[in-house]
């Protein structure tokens, strides 16, 4: 079983709100891997919009992605790209 970890800093000014949580969950749901997202001392299932929203991560927060499964590397890279792009939001 492949296990991948990667951290990325939130760069969009509004942080992790409903639309970014939807983008992350959609990317995770497209994967066969188990996906966990952490911020500080909080943890969420990467495939659950509601759990992701409980992270309440503002601008500058670091999200840590952990995936376990055959496509773990690909899903972690995709999630990292979504965050690094600022969720497509302008500054």
Secondary structure, DSSP 8 states (H G I E B T S, - for coil): --EEEEEEE--STT-S-HHHHHHHHHHHHTSSSEEEEEETTEEEETT-HHHHHTT---TT-EEEEEEESTTHHHHHHHHHHHHHTGGG---
